[in-house]
Amino acid sequence: MTDYFDLHFHPTFKKFITNYEPAFPTQRNAEELEEKINLKNKIAEKVDDWFLHILQSQSAVGDCISSGVQIGNAALANLEYGFANSRGFLASILKSSFTKPMDQKYFELVERGEISYYRMMLKELDLYRQISKGDNRVEMICRKLHKNLDSLSKNSKLKLLISLEGGHNLSRLKVGQTLVHDSMAQYAAYDQKDSFVKSMNRGPKIGINPAESFKDFMQLLWDNDMDMMYMTITHLTHIAEQNLATHAFGLKMLQHSAFYPTGNGISRMGYELIKAFSDLKLTDNEGKSVKAPVLADIKHLGLKSRMDLYAFRKSNNIKDPLVASHMGVTGYSVNEWKEAIITDKSKVFSTGGVKSVEVRTERKSCGKWGSFINNQFSFNPWSINLMDEDIVEVINSNGLIGVNLDVRIIGFQSKIGLSSSDTSEFLSTSDFQTHFPNIRLQNLEEGRFEMMQEQLESWTVPTKEERHPLCLCFNIIHIVNVAMLKSKNSTDPWNHICIGSDYDGMIEPMKICYNVTGIDDLEYNLLKWLPIAAKAYYEENGGVESIQHELTDLNKLKSKVRKIMFENGKRFVNNWLAGKAGAV
């Protein structure tokens, strides 16, 4: 069986969100937790197939093992208030009998502010603890125990790290309440001797400081023989009770003011958390204090927040590698992106007390392939994706870029993604003025909320493109070109790319691999389409001519694809375990 690596997926998320358990720890066994879940019923089968694909983009533990996924990073990204309190077609579906057996208890607890994000995160983390204890095929990776991957059990088939997708997971305050601490002490169904429960009950001592919550959580992981390689600082919504950074707009399927970016980059608490990443020391089994840095993931950070992060790293001499866990590319440098924005079509929208600026961006062409009809490919220009400067920062840090398998992210003009007539995203008013200081907000047209709702529903318009693998390959080729032309790192840029599928997230997966069981087909398609993408990209955009010639050598092509599918991730984790973190 061929081995695979995934930098970012969610193997237990749907098991977690579909079954609220009042007791803690979980009463489910490992075998049950490893099975994939059926998230549709006869009613849901009447819904257009794009929706079913989102529900079934799964990476169940059992399927990972049978498909050859040997090493992976399991991300915990719990239900945010904006999701629980949202409107729109998809929100109605998620909160109804269309999805079976979606448990509405979590939606209710979050919407009412009766639980903290930290407690929800611990409840999902507990599922991984149960799986690793109940199945010797699954093993958690931990620097306290392992200096390299070879030191893990020979019997384990799937080796997992943990990550937090969004700093909201560290908040021990009840959702939406800035002064009310959460606790498990009052729940008779919770084992008060359990280390996870004890950690939850320390909330009032830690207060509202995310950096302190992070350090306490990391020690909890080590005490339970788990570890976290990277953390994503923000997610898809603004968290009012814990503002760490301005997030990038990334979701049109749900309607709530929290999805629209607010603020102007990284906050004071955000900087404190990032500093805690690099300064982290943990206590090992012998009682020694050991340096154990956690890497920063740039995914979901707004462009201004990313610029703040790079400047902060430079001023504080932070040399740890950066991670871009599950991303696509815009195809632009920052200045090119600004030039591509059609500023005279920008509008200011106000909803739920939040002001955001809608911007429209011309898509950059990747290249052409196929017949003369509908043969143009382009990148997704949303600023949630990588600018050329982001690629250079990650490569120069010896970091790792996980390419997303969400076809909307990688530029496919899908039913629920961007079409040629819908290229708008939203920036916070402060970020907009940072990027366009000469444009006064007062001079922009005010958009009506009804217009915004119409635009948000426009993702139901279908297109005819069915060429997902080529979109993925164009993203990879652009990363390699930018690295070779602009990076100061002399290493092979192919060593810095892997897959960050985001399976079990809210993604529209590639047609060739709806879930992890299609990972073999993904490798085959990379072998088929990378040479074609390289040639078409060069003809459209220029760049490094040798890339396309190198990919005509079958042995070199196979070597590069193996790097992307497994070798780069394995090497990166091994280096991190050995304390010399980096992609090379």
FIPAGU-630598 format. One line per field, with one value per residue (C-alpha): residue number from 0; x, y, z. Coordinates in steps of 0.5 Angstrom, whole numbers, plus 2048, in hexadecimal, padded with zeros to 3 digits. Layout:
<rs>
seq: (NUM, ...)
east: (X, ...)
north: (Y, ...)
up: (Z, ...)
</rs>
This chain:
<rs>
seq: (0, 1, 2, 3, 4, 5, 6, 7, 8, 9, 10, 11, 12, 13, 14, 15, 16, 17, 18, 19, 20, 21, 22, 23, 24, 25, 26, 27, 28, 29, 30, 31, 32, 33, 34, 35, 36, 37, 38, 39, 40, 41, 42, 43, 44, 45, 46, 47, 48, 49, 50, 51, 52, 53, 54, 55, 56, 57, 58, 59, 60, 61, 62, 63, 64, 65, 66, 67, 68, 69, 70, 71, 72, 73, 74, 75, 76, 77, 78, 79, 80, 81, 82, 83, 84, 85, 86, 87, 88, 89, 90, 91, 92, 93, 94, 95, 96, 97, 98, 99, 100, 101, 102, 103, 104, 105, 106, 107, 108, 109, 110, 111, 112, 113, 114, 115, 116, 117, 118, 119, 120, 121, 122, 123, 124, 125, 126, 127, 128, 129, 130, 131, 132, 133, 134, 135, 136, 137, 138, 139, 140, 141, 142, 143, 144, 145, 146, 147, 148, 149, 150, 151, 152, 153, 154, 155, 156, 157, 158, 159, 160, 161, 162, 163, 164, 165, 166, 167, 168, 169, 170, 171, 172, 173, 174, 175, 176, 177, 178, 179, 180, 181, 182, 183, 184, 185, 186, 187, 188, 189, 190, 191, 192, 193, 194, 195, 196, 197, 198, 199, 200, 201, 202, 203, 204, 205, 206, 207, 208, 209, 210, 211, 212, 213, 214, 215, 216, 217, 218, 219, 220, 221, 222, 223, 224, 225, 226, 227, 228, 229, 230, 231, 232, 233, 234, 235, 236, 237, 238, 239, 240, 241, 242, 243, 244, 245, 246, 247, 248, 249, 250, 251, 252, 253, 254, 255, 256, 257, 258, 259, 260, 261, 262, 263, 264, 265, 266, 267, 268, 269, 270, 271, 272, 273, 274, 275, 276, 277, 278, 279, 280, 281, 282, 283, 284, 285, 286, 287, 288, 289, 290, 291, 292, 293, 294, 295, 296, 297, 298, 299, 300, 301, 302, 303, 304, 305, 306, 307, 308, 309, 310, 311, 312, 313, 314, 315, 316, 317, 318, 319, 320, 321, 322, 323, 324, 325, 326, 327, 328, 329, 330, 331, 332, 333, 334, 335, 336, 337, 338, 339, 340, 341, 342, 343, 344, 345, 346, 347, 348, 349, 350, 351, 352, 353, 354, 355, 356, 357, 358, 359, 360, 361, 362, 363, 364, 365, 366, 367, 368, 369, 370, 371, 372, 373, 374, 375, 376, 377, 378, 379, 380, 381, 382, 383, 384, 385, 386, 387, 388, 389, 390, 391, 392, 393, 394, 395, 396, 397, 398, 399, 400, 401, 402, 403, 404, 405, 406, 407, 408, 409, 410, 411, 412, 413, 414, 415, 416, 417, 418, 419, 420, 421, 422, 423, 424, 425, 426, 427, 428, 429, 430, 431, 432, 433, 434, 435, 436, 437, 438, 439, 440, 441, 442, 443, 444, 445, 446, 447, 448, 449, 450, 451, 452, 453, 454, 455, 456, 457, 458, 459, 460, 461, 462, 463, 464, 465, 466, 467, 468, 469, 470, 471, 472, 473, 474, 475, 476, 477, 478, 479, 480, 481, 482, 483, 484, 485, 486, 487, 488, 489, 490, 491, 492, 493, 494, 495, 496, 497, 498, 499, 500, 501, 502, 503, 504, 505, 506, 507, 508, 509, 510, 511, 512, 513, 514, 515, 516, 517, 518, 519, 520, 521, 522, 523, 524, 525, 526, 527, 528, 529, 530, 531, 532, 533, 534, 535, 536, 537, 538, 539, 540, 541, 542, 543, 544, 545, 546, 547, 548, 549, 550, 551, 552, 553, 554, 555, 556, 557, 558, 559, 560, 561, 562, 563, 564, 565, 566, 567, 568, 569, 570, 571, 572, 573, 574, 575, 576, 577, 578, 579, 580, 581, 582, 583)
east: (800, 802, 804, 800, 801, 7FB, 7FD, 7F6, 7F0, 7EA, 7EA, 7E5, 7E1, 7DB, 7DB, 7DB, 7D6, 7D1, 7D1, 7D0, 7D3, 7D0, 7D6, 7DD, 7E2, 7DE, 7DA, 7DC, 7E1, 7E6, 7E3, 7DD, 7E1, 7E5, 7DF, 7DD, 7D6, 7D0, 7CE, 7C8, 7C1, 7BC, 7BA, 7C1, 7C2, 7BD, 7C2, 7C7, 7CD, 7D2, 7CF, 7D0, 7D7, 7D8, 7D5, 7D9, 7E0, 7E2, 7E9, 7E6, 7EC, 7EA, 7EA, 7F1, 7F4, 7F1, 7F3, 7FA, 7FA, 800, 801, 7FD, 7FB, 7F4, 7F1, 7EC, 7E7, 7E1, 7DA, 7DB, 7D5, 7D5, 7D3, 7CE, 7CA, 7CB, 7C5, 7C5, 7C4, 7C9, 7C8, 7C1, 7C3, 7C8, 7C3, 7BE, 7BC, 7C0, 7C6, 7C6, 7C8, 7CA, 7CA, 7C6, 7C9, 7CF, 7CC, 7C7, 7CD, 7D1, 7CB, 7C9, 7D0, 7D0, 7D6, 7DD, 7E1, 7E7, 7E2, 7DF, 7E7, 7E8, 7E2, 7E5, 7EC, 7E9, 7E7, 7EE, 7F1, 7EB, 7ED, 7F5, 7F3, 7EF, 7F2, 7FA, 7F9, 7F9, 7FE, 7FF, 805, 809, 810, 810, 810, 813, 819, 817, 811, 815, 815, 80D, 80A, 80B, 804, 801, 7FE, 7FC, 800, 7FD, 7FE, 7F9, 7F8, 7F3, 7F0, 7EE, 7F0, 7E9, 7EA, 7EF, 7E9, 7E6, 7E1, 7DA, 7D9, 7D7, 7D8, 7DE, 7DE, 7DB, 7E0, 7DE, 7DF, 7DD, 7DD, 7D6, 7D4, 7D3, 7D4, 7DB, 7E1, 7E4, 7EB, 7EC, 7F1, 7ED, 7E8, 7ED, 7F0, 7E9, 7E8, 7EE, 7EB, 7EA, 7F1, 7F3, 7EF, 7ED, 7F5, 7F5, 7FD, 7FC, 7F6, 7FB, 801, 7FC, 7F9, 800, 802, 7FB, 7FD, 804, 801, 7FC, 802, 7FF, 802, 801, 806, 802, 7FC, 7F8, 7F7, 7F0, 7EA, 7E4, 7E1, 7E2, 7E2, 7E0, 7E2, 7E9, 7EB, 7F2, 7F3, 7EF, 7EC, 7EC, 7E5, 7E4, 7DD, 7D7, 7D2, 7D0, 7CD, 7D0, 7D3, 7D9, 7DB, 7DD, 7E4, 7E5, 7EB, 7F2, 7F7, 7F9, 7F7, 7FB, 7F9, 7FA, 801, 802, 7FF, 804, 80A, 808, 808, 810, 811, 80E, 811, 80D, 80F, 811, 810, 816, 814, 819, 817, 818, 817, 811, 80F, 809, 809, 804, 7FF, 7FE, 7F7, 7F1, 7F5, 7F3, 7F8, 7FA, 7FA, 7FF, 803, 803, 805, 80B, 80E, 80D, 811, 816, 817, 817, 81C, 817, 81A, 815, 812, 80B, 806, 800, 7FC, 7F6, 7F7, 7F6, 7FA, 7F7, 7FC, 7FE, 803, 800, 801, 7FE, 7F8, 7F7, 7F7, 7F3, 7ED, 7E8, 7E8, 7E2, 7DD, 7DF, 7D9, 7D9, 7D4, 7D1, 7CE, 7CD, 7D1, 7D7, 7DA, 7DD, 7E0, 7DE, 7E3, 7E3, 7EA, 7EB, 7EE, 7F5, 7F5, 7F9, 7F9, 7F5, 7F3, 7EE, 7EA, 7E8, 7E2, 7E3, 7EA, 7EC, 7EF, 7F0, 7F2, 7ED, 7EF, 7EC, 7F1, 7F0, 7F5, 7FD, 800, 807, 80A, 806, 809, 810, 80F, 80E, 813, 818, 816, 817, 810, 80B, 805, 7FF, 7FB, 7F3, 7EF, 7E9, 7E7, 7E5, 7EB, 7F0, 7EC, 7E7, 7E1, 7DC, 7D4, 7D6, 7DC, 7DE, 7DC, 7DE, 7D9, 7DA, 7E1, 7DF, 7E2, 7E1, 7E7, 7E6, 7E6, 7ED, 7F0, 7ED, 7F0, 7F7, 7F7, 7F4, 7F6, 7F4, 7EC, 7E8, 7E2, 7DD, 7DE, 7DC, 7D5, 7D1, 7CF, 7C8, 7C7, 7C2, 7C7, 7CC, 7C7, 7C6, 7CE, 7CE, 7C9, 7CC, 7D1, 7CB, 7CD, 7D0, 7D6, 7D8, 7E0, 7E1, 7E9, 7EB, 7F1, 7F4, 7F2, 7F6, 7FC, 7FC, 7FC, 802, 806, 805, 808, 80E, 80F, 80E, 813, 818, 818, 817, 819, 820, 820, 824, 821, 81C, 815, 812, 815, 810, 809, 804, 7FD, 7F8, 7F2, 7ED, 7E9, 7E3, 7E3, 7DE, 7E1, 7DF, 7E4, 7E7, 7E3, 7E8, 7E9, 7E3, 7E6, 7EC, 7EB, 7EC, 7F3, 7F6, 7F3, 7F5, 7FC, 7FB, 7F8, 7FE, 802, 7FE, 7FC, 802, 806, 800, 7FF, 807, 806, 800, 802, 809, 805, 800, 805, 80C, 810, 815, 816, 81A, 814, 810, 816, 817, 810, 811, 816, 812, 816, 817, 810, 80E, 813, 810, 809, 80B, 80E, 808, 804, 808, 810, 80F, 80A, 80E, 815, 812, 80F, 815, 819, 814, 815, 81C, 81C, 81F, 818, 818, 816, 81D)
north: (800, 807, 80C, 813, 819, 81E, 825, 827, 822, 821, 819, 81A, 820, 81D, 818, 81D, 822, 81D, 81A, 81E, 81A, 81D, 819, 81A, 816, 813, 80D, 80B, 806, 806, 802, 806, 80D, 80A, 809, 80E, 811, 811, 819, 818, 815, 814, 81C, 81E, 81A, 81F, 824, 826, 821, 827, 827, 820, 820, 826, 821, 81B, 81E, 819, 817, 812, 80E, 807, 80A, 80E, 807, 803, 808, 809, 80F, 80E, 815, 81B, 821, 820, 827, 829, 82F, 830, 833, 83A, 83F, 841, 83A, 839, 83F, 840, 841, 83E, 838, 834, 836, 834, 82D, 82C, 82E, 829, 822, 822, 820, 81A, 819, 820, 821, 828, 828, 82C, 831, 833, 833, 837, 83C, 83D, 83E, 838, 835, 837, 836, 833, 82D, 82C, 82B, 826, 822, 821, 820, 81A, 816, 816, 814, 80E, 80C, 80C, 808, 803, 802, 800, 802, 809, 80D, 814, 817, 81B, 81E, 81C, 815, 815, 818, 815, 812, 80B, 80B, 80A, 803, 7FF, 7FC, 803, 805, 80C, 811, 817, 81E, 823, 82A, 830, 833, 83A, 83D, 83D, 836, 839, 83D, 83B, 840, 83E, 840, 847, 849, 84D, 84C, 845, 83F, 838, 832, 82B, 82A, 82B, 825, 81E, 81A, 81D, 819, 81F, 81B, 81B, 81F, 822, 824, 827, 82B, 82E, 830, 834, 839, 83F, 83E, 83F, 845, 848, 847, 842, 842, 83F, 83A, 838, 836, 832, 82F, 82D, 82A, 826, 823, 821, 81E, 81A, 818, 81C, 822, 828, 82A, 830, 835, 839, 840, 841, 83E, 840, 845, 84B, 848, 84E, 84C, 84A, 84E, 84C, 84E, 850, 84A, 849, 849, 842, 83F, 842, 83C, 83E, 845, 849, 84F, 84B, 848, 84F, 852, 857, 85A, 85C, 856, 853, 855, 856, 84F, 84C, 84E, 84B, 845, 844, 846, 840, 83C, 83D, 83D, 837, 833, 82C, 828, 820, 81A, 81B, 822, 826, 82C, 82B, 830, 82E, 833, 833, 835, 83B, 839, 83F, 83C, 840, 847, 84D, 850, 856, 850, 84C, 853, 854, 84D, 84D, 854, 851, 84B, 84F, 854, 84F, 84A, 845, 83F, 83A, 837, 83A, 835, 837, 831, 830, 836, 838, 83E, 844, 844, 84C, 84F, 854, 85A, 856, 854, 85C, 85D, 858, 85A, 85E, 864, 868, 862, 861, 862, 863, 85E, 85F, 859, 857, 85D, 85B, 85F, 85C, 85E, 859, 859, 856, 853, 851, 84A, 848, 843, 83C, 83A, 837, 830, 82C, 82E, 836, 836, 837, 835, 83B, 839, 83E, 83F, 841, 848, 848, 84B, 844, 841, 842, 848, 847, 84B, 845, 840, 843, 844, 83D, 83A, 83F, 83C, 835, 834, 830, 831, 82D, 82D, 82D, 828, 82D, 82E, 835, 837, 835, 839, 834, 838, 834, 834, 837, 83A, 840, 841, 846, 84B, 84A, 84B, 84F, 84E, 853, 857, 85A, 862, 863, 85E, 861, 868, 864, 861, 867, 86E, 872, 870, 873, 86F, 874, 875, 86D, 86B, 868, 861, 85F, 859, 856, 856, 852, 84D, 84C, 84C, 847, 842, 843, 83D, 838, 83A, 834, 834, 82F, 82E, 827, 828, 828, 824, 82A, 82F, 82C, 82B, 832, 834, 830, 832, 83A, 838, 835, 83B, 840, 83C, 83C, 843, 847, 842, 843, 83C, 838, 831, 82E, 831, 82A, 828, 82D, 82B, 826, 824, 828, 825, 828, 821, 821, 829, 82D, 82C, 82A, 824, 823, 81E, 819, 818, 81A, 817, 814, 80E, 811, 813, 80E, 811, 818, 816, 813, 819, 81D, 819, 81A, 822, 825, 825, 828, 82D, 82F, 830, 834, 838, 83A, 83C, 840, 843, 842, 840, 83B, 837, 831, 82F, 82C, 829, 826, 823, 81F, 81A, 815, 813, 81A, 81B, 815, 818, 81E, 81C, 817, 81D, 820, 81A, 818, 819, 820, 820, 81A, 81E, 824, 820, 81C, 823, 826, 820, 821, 828, 82A, 82C, 82E, 82B, 829)
up: (800, 7FE, 804, 805, 809, 80A, 80E, 80F, 810, 815, 816, 81C, 81B, 818, 81D, 822, 820, 81E, 825, 82C, 832, 839, 83C, 83C, 83A, 834, 835, 82D, 82C, 827, 821, 821, 821, 81B, 817, 811, 812, 80E, 80E, 809, 809, 804, 804, 803, 7FD, 7F9, 7FB, 7F5, 7F5, 7F7, 7FE, 7FF, 7FD, 802, 808, 805, 804, 80A, 80D, 812, 816, 813, 80C, 80D, 80F, 809, 804, 807, 80A, 80F, 812, 813, 817, 81A, 81B, 820, 81E, 822, 820, 820, 822, 81B, 819, 81E, 81D, 816, 810, 809, 805, 808, 80F, 80F, 80C, 812, 817, 814, 813, 80C, 80F, 813, 819, 81A, 821, 823, 82A, 828, 824, 82A, 82F, 82B, 829, 830, 833, 837, 836, 834, 82E, 832, 835, 82E, 82C, 832, 830, 829, 82B, 830, 82A, 828, 82F, 82E, 827, 829, 82F, 82C, 826, 825, 81E, 820, 823, 826, 824, 82A, 82B, 832, 830, 828, 825, 81E, 81B, 81B, 823, 822, 823, 81D, 81D, 81D, 816, 817, 81B, 81D, 81F, 822, 820, 822, 81C, 81F, 825, 828, 82A, 82F, 832, 839, 839, 837, 830, 82F, 837, 838, 840, 841, 842, 840, 844, 845, 84C, 84D, 848, 84C, 845, 844, 848, 84C, 84D, 845, 843, 83E, 843, 847, 842, 840, 848, 848, 843, 849, 84B, 844, 842, 83B, 839, 833, 834, 83B, 838, 833, 837, 83C, 836, 833, 83A, 83A, 833, 836, 83C, 838, 833, 82D, 82A, 825, 81F, 81D, 81F, 81B, 81E, 81C, 818, 814, 818, 81D, 824, 828, 82F, 82D, 827, 825, 81D, 817, 814, 80C, 809, 807, 807, 803, 805, 80B, 80D, 814, 816, 819, 812, 810, 812, 817, 81A, 817, 818, 81E, 825, 82B, 82E, 827, 827, 82E, 82C, 826, 82B, 82F, 829, 828, 830, 832, 837, 83A, 83F, 83D, 841, 845, 847, 843, 83F, 838, 832, 82E, 829, 825, 81D, 81B, 815, 811, 80E, 810, 812, 80E, 809, 80E, 814, 810, 80E, 816, 817, 813, 816, 81D, 81B, 818, 81E, 823, 820, 81F, 81B, 81B, 815, 812, 810, 80B, 80D, 807, 802, 7FB, 7F7, 7F5, 7EF, 7F1, 7F5, 7FA, 7F5, 7EF, 7F4, 7F5, 7EE, 7EC, 7F1, 7ED, 7F3, 7EF, 7F1, 7F8, 7FD, 804, 808, 80F, 812, 819, 81B, 817, 811, 80C, 805, 7FF, 7FA, 7F3, 7F0, 7E9, 7E9, 7E6, 7E1, 7E2, 7DB, 7D6, 7D4, 7D0, 7CB, 7C9, 7CD, 7D4, 7D4, 7D9, 7E0, 7E5, 7ED, 7F2, 7F4, 7FB, 800, 804, 7FF, 7FF, 7FC, 7F9, 7FF, 803, 7FF, 800, 807, 808, 804, 807, 80E, 80B, 80C, 809, 805, 805, 7FE, 800, 7FC, 7FC, 7F5, 7F7, 7FA, 7F4, 7EF, 7EC, 7EB, 7EE, 7F0, 7F7, 7F5, 7F1, 7EA, 7E5, 7E7, 7EE, 7F1, 7F7, 7FE, 804, 808, 80F, 80E, 811, 80D, 807, 809, 80A, 803, 800, 804, 7FE, 7FE, 803, 805, 805, 7FE, 7FD, 7FB, 801, 7FF, 802, 806, 801, 7FC, 800, 801, 7FA, 7F8, 7FE, 7FB, 7F4, 7F5, 7F3, 7EB, 7E8, 7E3, 7DF, 7E1, 7E3, 7E3, 7EB, 7EA, 7E5, 7EA, 7F0, 7EB, 7E9, 7F0, 7F1, 7EB, 7ED, 7F4, 7F1, 7EC, 7F2, 7F6, 7F1, 7EE, 7F5, 7FB, 7FE, 800, 7FC, 7FD, 7F8, 7F9, 7F7, 7FE, 801, 7FE, 801, 801, 807, 804, 80A, 809, 80E, 80E, 80A, 803, 7FC, 7FB, 7F4, 7F0, 7EF, 7F7, 7FB, 801, 803, 800, 7F9, 7FB, 7F6, 7F1, 7F3, 7F2, 7EB, 7E9, 7EB, 7E7, 7E1, 7E2, 7E5, 7DE, 7DA, 7E0, 7E0, 7D8, 7D8, 7DE, 7DA, 7D4, 7D7, 7DD, 7DB, 7E1, 7E2, 7DB, 7DE, 7E3, 7DD, 7DA, 7E0, 7E1, 7DA, 7DE, 7E0, 7E6, 7E8, 7E8, 7EC, 7F1, 7F2, 7F3, 7F8, 7FC, 7FB, 7FD, 803, 803, 805, 80B, 80E, 80D, 810, 816, 817, 817, 81C, 821, 821, 823, 81C, 819, 812, 80B, 809)
</rs>
